[in-house]
């Protein structure tokens, strides 16, 4: 008969124990069967056995023998466990060009969207069987080529020997549904940082398969994409939460690395901080290690001898973890028992990180130090991530990021620098049993950060405990308008240029000149609709186009009309204090305002007064405290000199005069200023 060859092919695919004679008869005489010679398809046959969990990684009601033969294991990460997901496409096709292609897609059928895919093809003359034989048994499906960036990914183990020239498309759970146990939300794998356990260990050292760290790491790279970075890092198909990979350096001594990228879920462990040393392979201006995605680095010393290059650099630029308020994936990193060391002449960050949205980093017993005592850059540096004037295409961070440091330290002048480059990307630094000298916050590059409120120019919170000094540096200032304490401005202009008021008569709106947020830009064109500002019983009415006027011009206009409670600019940047510093909330009952930058004494269980001449201080003020008001007294004994009145610009021993002021000339010495730090004896 004309169609006997195809009949034989189909009969070979049919499992004798799952198909009836009636099915064979239907295939022989169906018009669909006759057309199959032109468009080959696999016949999806029912499975014989059925009990809960018997078809994992497929759903219990999946009844498709071909897919069961092809896909042996599957984990989908970043998913919503309340949704249903299927393998909607599994094409292994050969075309005439010549072109042989594999396309696999996973679809969220609850939302009707493809969430991740795998694609591979060749233009070389070959067969489907020969081509799929070149593919790795474990593959990673990502959202890289999809229009919808879901940030979901899947790891799939495939038996390519079961693949034939066929176009397979599915729409239901019964055809290719994924089992609920293989659908994992980000929260379901959050315990990664709590467990140092691995499923696969790659030993590195003398006599091992890989004798160098570079060879061991690069052996994990995808045979399809190699060292090419996909979403910022090379891909390792077989490394994922359910198959965590450890590169175990089993020898003492030096191992080389320069610009060595670690894939997701590939961890490195040395033989001990004083036994395993990672040094530069060459003098290229690159970090020793690039760890941009989830991973761990444990038990070794990393020495950066290339000027100002990182020992470890971690900056994903929100490639892998954004997704607006529905963000479903976050990065997790852990660093334990490490020493990060800057060699002679090194003056740069030793650990440098740009915190992606929701990223979590945990440090335990990590030391950062520059060998040059003159180094002025910090051992540890972190910045938040979001769109800026310099990089407007960076994605917004929606979830707060977290850095936790336990038992960590640095002998450097600056232990940690945290930087705000975008106001909405909130980050937290928690210090537990750690010892650092100065902690510095800097608002990056001044005008690069544009914010509506002055306080948003610091996007970091520091918790835990820090007994050392700190400094907040904003190159253009956290400038707001102020008037007489206790006054509440009103009128249509008030909300635009003051905003909410504090007890000291300062507004909250950032009004730096020559920005989109200065007074003129905020007031706009008032020629058609006038705006008014009232303070006390006096009013200033704006009737012109105020857009092009400077802050100074507009302040002069205001003060020409409002003389009893004039306005001025004030910079609040030195009023920021970390939550981690020891302090007490006390009441000022002295009858006068206690100014910021003064030393105070306790006069009762909850009251304070300014120190008198030669009196030992109990603490100091970083903000004015009005008479009758409560305020914080900072208890630290080491203070950045900018915070103490009369301290900056001089060095040496000092005492205290009346009104709690520091004075270098008094005879009784109560402290020392050196290197920009005021130390209270």
Residue pairs with C-beta under 8 A, 6 or more apart in sequence:
1 7
3 33
3 34
3 37
6 33
6 36
6 37
7 27
7 28
10 27
10 33
10 36
10 43
11 24
13 42
13 43
13 45
14 23
14 24
14 43
14 45
15 45
15 65
17 48
18 45
18 46
18 47
18 48
18 65
19 45
26 33
27 33
27 43
39 167
40 164
40 165
40 166
40 167
41 166
41 167
41 168
42 66
42 164
42 166
42 168
43 66
44 64
44 65
44 66
44 67
44 168
44 175
45 64
45 65
45 66
46 63
46 64
46 65
47 55
47 62
47 63
47 64
47 65
47 68
50 60
50 63
52 60
53 60
53 179
53 181
54 60
55 62
55 68
55 179
56 179
56 181
56 182
57 71
57 72
57 73
57 74
57 75
57 178
57 179
57 181
57 182
58 64
58 67
58 68
58 71
58 176
58 177
58 178
58 179
59 173
59 177
59 178
59 179
59 180
60 179
61 173
61 174
61 177
62 68
62 173
62 174
62 175
62 176
62 177
63 174
63 175
64 170
64 174
64 175
64 176
66 162
66 168
67 87
67 90
67 168
67 170
67 175
67 176
69 159
69 162
70 90
70 158
70 159
70 162
70 163
71 87
71 90
71 156
71 157
71 158
71 159
72 157
72 158
72 159
73 156
73 157
74 87
74 154
74 155
74 156
74 157
74 178
74 182
75 154
75 155
75 182
75 184
75 240
75 241
75 242
76 85
76 106
76 115
76 116
76 152
76 153
76 154
76 178
76 182
76 183
76 184
77 152
77 153
77 154
77 155
77 184
77 186
77 189
77 240
77 241
77 329
78 150
78 151
78 152
78 153
78 184
78 185
78 186
78 328
78 329
79 85
79 108
79 115
79 152
79 183
79 184
79 185
79 328
80 108
80 110
80 183
80 185
80 328
81 180
81 183
81 184
81 185
81 188
82 110
83 108
83 109
83 110
83 111
83 183
84 108
84 109
84 110
84 173
84 177
85 106
85 107
85 108
85 109
85 115
85 177
85 178
85 183
86 106
86 107
86 109
86 170
86 171
86 172
86 173
86 175
86 176
86 177
86 178
87 104
87 105
87 106
87 107
87 170
87 176
87 178
88 105
88 106
88 107
88 109
88 114
88 169
88 170
88 171
88 176
89 103
89 104
89 105
89 107
89 117
89 168
89 169
89 170
90 103
90 104
90 168
90 170
90 176
91 101
91 102
91 103
91 104
91 166
91 167
91 168
91 169
92 101
92 102
92 128
92 132
92 163
92 164
92 165
92 166
93 100
93 101
93 128
93 165
93 166
93 167
94 100
94 127
94 128
94 165
95 101
97 123
98 123
98 124
98 125
98 126
99 121
99 122
99 123
100 121
100 122
100 124
100 126
100 127
100 128
100 131
101 119
101 120
101 121
102 118
102 119
102 120
102 121
102 131
102 132
102 135
102 163
103 117
103 118
103 119
104 117
104 118
104 119
104 139
104 141
104 156
105 114
105 116
105 117
105 118
105 141
106 114
106 115
106 116
106 117
106 141
106 152
106 154
106 178
107 113
107 114
107 115
108 114
108 115
109 171
109 172
109 173
113 148
113 150
114 146
114 148
115 143
115 146
115 148
115 150
115 152
116 141
116 142
116 143
116 146
116 150
116 152
116 153
116 154
117 141
117 142
117 143
117 145
117 146
118 139
118 140
118 141
118 142
118 156
119 145
120 135
120 224
122 131
127 165
128 163
128 164
128 165
129 161
129 163
129 164
132 160
132 163
133 160
135 158
135 160
135 224
136 222
136 223
136 224
136 237
136 238
137 157
137 158
137 159
137 160
138 155
138 156
138 157
138 158
138 237
138 238
139 155
139 156
139 158
139 237
140 153
140 154
140 155
140 156
140 222
140 235
140 237
140 240
141 153
141 154
141 155
141 156
142 153
142 230
142 231
142 235
143 149
143 150
143 151
143 152
143 153
144 230
144 231
149 323
150 323
150 328
151 320
151 321
151 322
151 323
151 327
151 328
151 329
152 328
152 329
155 237
155 238
155 240
155 242
155 243
170 176
184 241
185 328
186 328
186 329
186 330
189 241
190 332
192 241
192 244
192 294
192 332
193 332
193 334
193 360
193 362
196 296
196 298
196 334
196 336
197 244
198 244
198 245
198 246
198 267
199 242
199 243
199 244
199 245
200 238
200 239
200 243
200 244
200 245
200 246
201 245
201 246
201 248
202 209
202 210
202 216
202 219
202 220
202 245
202 246
202 247
202 248
203 209
203 210
203 248
203 250
204 210
204 211
204 212
204 213
204 215
204 216
204 247
204 248
204 249
204 250
204 251
204 255
205 211
205 249
205 250
205 251
206 251
208 250
210 216
210 219
212 255
212 256
213 247
213 249
213 255
213 256
213 257
213 260
213 268
213 278
214 256
214 257
214 260
214 281
216 247
217 247
217 260
217 261
217 262
217 266
217 268
218 227
220 236
220 238
220 239
220 245
220 247
220 263
220 266
221 227
221 234
221 235
221 236
221 263
222 234
222 235
222 236
222 237
224 235
225 234
225 235
226 234
227 234
227 261
228 234
229 261
231 319
231 320
232 292
232 293
232 316
232 317
232 319
232 320
233 261
233 262
233 263
233 264
233 290
233 292
233 293
234 261
234 263
235 263
235 264
236 245
236 263
236 264
236 265
236 266
238 245
239 245
239 263
239 264
239 265
239 266
240 264
240 265
241 265
243 265
244 265
244 267
245 265
245 266
245 267
246 267
246 268
246 269
247 266
247 267
247 268
247 269
248 269
249 255
249 268
249 269
249 270
249 271
249 276
249 300
250 271
251 271
251 276
252 271
252 272
252 275
252 276
253 275
253 276
253 277
254 277
254 278
254 279
255 276
255 277
255 278
255 279
256 278
256 279
256 280
256 281
257 278
257 279
257 280
257 281
257 288
257 289
258 280
258 281
258 282
258 284
258 286
258 288
258 306
259 284
259 286
259 287
259 290
260 281
260 288
260 289
260 290
261 290
261 291
261 292
262 268
262 289
262 290
262 291
262 293
262 295
263 293
263 295
264 293
264 294
264 295
265 293
265 294
265 295
266 295
267 295
267 296
267 297
267 298
268 289
268 295
268 296
268 297
268 298
268 300
269 296
269 297
269 298
269 299
269 300
270 276
270 278
270 298
270 299
270 300
270 301
271 299
271 300
272 299
272 300
272 337
273 299
273 300
273 301
273 337
273 338
273 339
274 301
275 300
276 299
276 300
276 301
277 300
277 301
277 302
277 303
278 288
278 289
278 300
278 301
278 302
278 303
278 311
279 288
279 303
279 305
280 288
280 303
280 304
280 305
280 306
283 306
284 306
285 306
285 309
286 306
286 309
287 304
287 309
287 310
287 311
287 312
287 313
287 352
288 302
288 304
288 309
288 310
288 311
288 312
289 297
289 302
289 310
289 311
289 312
289 313
290 313
290 314
291 297
291 312
291 313
291 314
291 333
292 313
292 314
292 315
292 316
292 319
293 316
293 320
293 331
294 331
294 332
294 333
295 333
295 334
296 333
296 334
296 335
296 336
297 312
297 334
297 335
297 336
297 338
298 334
298 335
298 336
298 337
298 338
299 336
299 337
299 338
300 338
300 339
301 338
301 339
301 340
301 341
302 311
302 312
302 338
302 339
302 340
302 341
303 311
303 341
303 343
304 310
304 311
304 340
304 341
304 342
304 343
304 346
304 348
304 350
305 343
305 344
305 346
306 346
307 345
307 346
307 347
307 348
308 346
308 347
308 348
308 377
309 346
309 348
310 348
310 349
310 350
310 351
310 352
311 340
311 341
311 342
311 350
311 351
312 335
312 340
312 350
312 351
312 352
313 352
313 353
314 333
314 351
314 352
314 353
314 354
314 361
315 352
315 353
315 354
315 385
316 331
316 354
316 356
316 359
316 385
317 354
317 356
317 385
317 394
318 356
318 357
318 385
318 386
318 394
318 395
318 396
318 397
319 356
320 329
320 331
320 356
321 327
321 329
321 330
321 331
321 356
321 357
321 358
321 359
322 356
322 357
322 395
322 396
322 397
322 398
323 329
323 398
324 396
324 398
325 398
327 357
327 358
327 398
327 399
330 356
330 357
330 358
330 359
330 360
330 399
331 356
331 358
331 359
331 360
332 359
332 360
332 361
333 359
333 360
333 361
333 362
334 361
334 362
334 363
334 364
335 351
335 361
335 362
335 363
335 364
335 366
336 363
336 364
336 365
336 366
337 364
337 365
337 366
338 365
338 366
338 367
339 366
339 367
339 368
339 369
340 350
340 351
340 366
340 367
340 368
340 369
340 379
341 350
341 368
341 369
341 370
341 371
342 348
342 350
342 369
342 370
342 371
342 372
342 375
342 379
343 371
344 371
344 372
345 372
346 370
346 371
346 372
346 375
347 370
347 372
347 374
347 375
347 376
347 377
348 377
349 377
349 378
349 379
349 380
349 381
349 417
350 368
350 369
350 370
350 379
350 380
351 366
351 368
351 379
351 380
351 381
352 381
352 382
353 361
353 381
353 382
353 383
353 403
354 382
354 383
354 384
354 385
355 361
355 382
355 383
355 384
355 385
355 397
355 401
355 403
355 425
355 427
356 385
356 397
356 401
357 385
357 395
357 396
357 397
357 398
357 399
357 401
357 425
358 397
358 398
358 399
358 400
358 401
359 401
359 402
360 401
360 402
360 404
361 402
361 403
361 404
362 403
362 404
362 406
363 403
363 404
363 405
363 406
363 408
364 406
364 407
364 408
365 406
365 407
365 408
366 405
366 408
367 408
367 409
367 410
368 378
368 379
368 380
368 408
368 409
368 410
368 412
368 415
369 379
369 410
369 411
369 412
370 377
370 379
370 412
375 412
375 413
376 413
376 414
377 414
377 417
378 410
378 412
378 414
378 415
378 416
378 417
378 440
379 410
379 412
379 414
379 415
379 416
380 405
380 408
380 410
380 415
380 416
380 417
381 416
381 417
381 418
381 419
382 403
382 416
382 417
382 418
382 419
382 427
382 429
383 418
383 419
383 420
383 421
383 444
384 397
384 401
384 419
384 420
384 421
384 422
384 425
384 426
384 427
384 459
384 460
385 394
385 395
385 397
385 421
385 422
385 425
386 394
386 395
386 396
386 397
386 421
386 422
386 423
386 424
386 425
387 393
387 394
387 395
387 396
387 422
388 394
388 421
388 422
388 444
388 448
388 449
389 447
389 448
389 450
390 445
390 448
394 422
396 422
396 424
396 425
397 422
397 424
397 425
397 426
400 426
400 427
400 428
401 425
401 426
401 427
401 428
402 427
402 428
402 430
403 427
403 428
403 429
403 430
404 430
404 432
405 429
405 430
405 431
405 432
405 434
406 432
406 433
406 434
407 432
407 433
407 434
408 431
408 434
408 435
408 436
409 415
409 434
409 435
409 436
410 416
410 435
410 436
410 437
411 437
412 437
413 437
413 438
413 675
414 437
414 438
414 439
414 440
415 436
415 437
415 438
415 439
415 468
416 429
416 436
416 439
416 440
417 439
417 440
417 441
417 442
418 427
418 429
418 439
418 440
418 441
418 442
418 460
418 462
419 441
419 442
419 443
419 444
420 441
420 442
420 443
420 444
420 449
420 457
420 458
420 459
420 460
421 444
421 445
421 448
421 449
422 449
422 459
423 449
423 450
423 451
423 456
423 457
423 459
424 456
424 459
425 459
426 459
426 460
426 461
427 459
427 460
427 461
428 460
428 461
428 462
428 463
429 460
429 461
429 462
429 463
429 464
430 462
430 463
430 464
430 580
431 462
431 463
431 464
431 465
431 466
431 580
432 464
432 465
433 465
434 464
434 466
435 468
436 466
436 468
437 468
437 469
437 677
438 468
438 469
438 470
438 471
438 640
438 677
439 462
439 466
439 468
439 469
439 470
439 471
439 578
440 470
440 471
440 472
440 473
441 458
441 460
441 470
441 471
441 472
441 473
441 576
442 472
442 473
442 474
442 475
443 449
443 457
443 458
443 473
443 474
443 475
443 476
443 478
443 573
445 475
446 474
446 475
446 476
447 476
447 512
447 515
449 457
450 515
450 516
450 517
451 457
451 510
451 517
452 509
452 510
452 517
453 499
453 508
453 509
453 510
454 478
454 479
454 480
454 508
454 509
454 510
454 572
455 478
455 508
455 572
456 510
457 474
457 478
457 510
457 573
458 472
458 478
458 576
461 578
461 579
462 470
462 578
462 579
462 580
463 578
463 579
463 580
464 580
465 580
465 582
466 578
466 580
466 581
467 581
467 582
467 636
467 637
467 638
468 636
468 638
469 636
469 638
469 639
469 640
469 677
470 577
470 578
470 581
470 640
471 640
471 642
471 643
472 573
472 574
472 576
473 573
474 571
474 573
476 512
477 512
477 571
477 573
478 510
478 571
478 572
478 573
478 576
479 510
479 511
479 512
479 569
479 570
479 571
479 572
480 498
480 506
480 507
480 508
480 509
480 510
480 511
480 569
480 570
480 572
481 497
481 498
481 506
481 507
481 509
481 511
481 519
481 555
481 567
481 568
481 569
481 570
482 504
482 505
482 506
482 507
482 567
482 568
482 569
482 570
483 489
483 505
483 535
483 565
483 566
483 567
483 568
484 505
484 535
484 536
484 564
484 565
485 503
485 504
485 505
485 626
486 503
486 505
487 501
487 505
487 535
487 536
487 565
488 501
489 498
489 501
489 507
489 533
489 534
489 535
490 533
490 534
490 535
491 531
491 532
491 533
491 534
491 539
492 531
492 532
493 523
493 531
493 532
493 533
493 540
493 542
494 533
494 534
496 509
496 522
496 523
496 531
497 507
497 509
497 511
497 519
497 522
497 523
497 533
498 507
498 508
498 509
499 507
499 508
499 509
500 507
500 508
501 507
501 508
502 508
503 626
503 629
504 624
504 626
506 570
506 572
509 517
509 522
510 517
511 517
511 518
511 519
511 522
511 551
511 569
512 518
513 550
513 551
513 552
514 550
515 521
518 550
518 551
519 546
519 549
519 551
519 554
519 555
520 546
520 547
520 548
520 549
520 550
520 551
520 554
521 547
523 531
523 542
523 546
523 547
523 554
524 545
524 546
524 547
525 545
525 546
525 547
526 542
526 543
526 544
526 545
526 546
527 543
527 544
527 545
530 541
530 542
530 543
531 541
531 542
532 539
532 540
532 541
532 542
533 539
533 540
533 542
533 558
533 562
534 540
535 562
535 564
535 565
535 567
536 562
536 564
536 565
537 564
538 561
538 562
538 563
538 564
538 565
539 561
539 562
540 557
540 558
540 560
540 561
540 562
541 561
542 557
546 554
549 557
551 569
555 567
555 568
555 569
558 566
558 567
559 566
559 567
574 596
574 622
574 642
574 643
575 596
575 622
575 623
577 583
577 622
577 632
577 634
581 634
581 635
581 636
582 634
582 635
582 636
583 619
583 632
583 633
583 634
583 635
584 619
584 632
584 633
584 635
585 606
585 630
585 631
585 632
585 633
586 600
586 602
586 606
586 607
586 608
586 630
586 631
586 632
586 633
587 606
587 607
587 608
587 628
587 629
587 630
588 594
588 607
588 608
588 609
588 625
588 626
588 627
588 628
588 629
588 630
588 631
589 603
589 607
589 627
589 628
590 608
590 609
590 610
590 627
591 627
592 627
593 624
593 625
593 626
593 627
594 600
594 608
594 609
594 610
594 621
594 624
594 625
594 631
594 660
595 621
595 624
595 645
596 621
596 622
596 623
596 624
596 643
596 645
597 620
597 621
597 622
597 643
597 644
597 645
598 610
598 611
598 620
598 621
598 645
598 659
598 660
598 661
599 610
599 611
599 617
599 619
599 620
599 644
599 656
599 660
599 661
599 662
599 680
600 608
600 609
600 610
600 611
600 617
600 618
600 619
600 620
600 621
600 633
600 660
601 608
601 609
601 610
601 611
601 612
601 615
601 616
601 617
601 618
602 608
602 618
603 609
608 618
608 619
608 625
608 633
610 658
610 659
610 660
611 617
611 656
611 660
612 656
612 658
612 660
613 655
613 656
613 657
613 658
613 666
614 655
614 656
614 666
614 668
614 670
615 656
616 670
617 656
617 660
617 670
617 680
618 633
618 635
619 633
619 634
619 635
620 633
620 634
620 639
620 643
620 644
621 631
621 632
621 633
621 634
622 632
622 634
622 643
623 631
623 632
624 631
625 631
637 679
637 680
638 677
638 678
638 679
638 680
639 647
639 677
639 678
639 679
639 680
640 676
640 677
640 678
641 647
641 648
641 673
641 676
641 677
641 678
642 648
643 678
644 662
644 678
645 661
645 662
646 661
646 662
646 663
646 664
647 654
647 662
647 673
647 678
648 676
650 664
650 673
651 673
651 674
651 675
652 664
652 672
652 673
652 674
653 664
653 669
653 671
653 672
653 673
654 662
654 663
654 664
654 666
654 669
654 670
654 671
654 672
654 673
654 678
655 662
655 663
655 664
655 666
655 667
655 668
655 669
655 670
655 671
656 662
656 663
656 666
656 670
657 663
657 666
662 671
662 678
664 673
669 681
670 680
670 681
671 678
671 679
671 680
671 681
672 678
672 679
672 681
673 679
